[in-house]
């Protein structure tokens, strides 16, 4: 894929890349710059997506005193 910067320094991400990343107008992306000159774009997940990621993975809460004993 290829894209071109406009005179304002803006870049259009091709539709197939936006679909692959799952980004829509108004979404944010994270940009990672690597020492070798490569750049990685990742869709920034909203908190609502992360909210249920760990549901069912944690047993009941453990009191601080019990954690200190172990």
N, C-alpha and C positions, 0 to 999 in steps of 0.2 A: 504494500500500500504506500501511497505517497500523498502528501498534502503540501500546500504552499502557504507561507505567511502572507497576510495582507499588509497594506501600508501602515496599519495601526499596530502591527506586531502580533496580530491574532492568528490562530491556526484553527482550521476546521478539522475536526476528527471525523474521518470517513464513517458513513452510516454502519458499515459492517463492523468496524471497531467499536462503535458506540453500542451496538447490539451485543457484541461479544462481552463487553464490560458491564452491560446492563445499565448504562447511564442514560438519563433522559434530561431534557432541558431543565435547568435549575439545580441539577445534582452537582456535587463537588467531586473532584478527583484529587488524589495525592500524587505528587510528582517526586520521584526519587532520582537524584543525580549520583552517578557512580564515578569513581576516580578514572575509570577507563574511557569516560566520555559517553557511556550509554545512559539512557534515560528510561525509567520505568513509570508507567501510568497505572494507577490502581483506582478502582471506584472506591470512594469513601462510603462505608456502610453507615446508614443512620442508626441511632441507638435502638430503634424499634426492631431492627433485624437481629441485633446482638442479644436483645432481652431474653429470648427463649432458648438460646444456644446451649445453655448448661442445665436446662430444666431436667429434673430426674436424675442428674448425675451426682448430686450431693445428698448425703444422708441428712438426718436431723442435725441442727446446730450443736456444736460442742462448746461447753462452758470454758472460759479462759483458764480456770483452775485445772481442769482436766488436761488441757493442752500443755500446761506447764509441767504436769506430772509425767507426760510421755516423752 
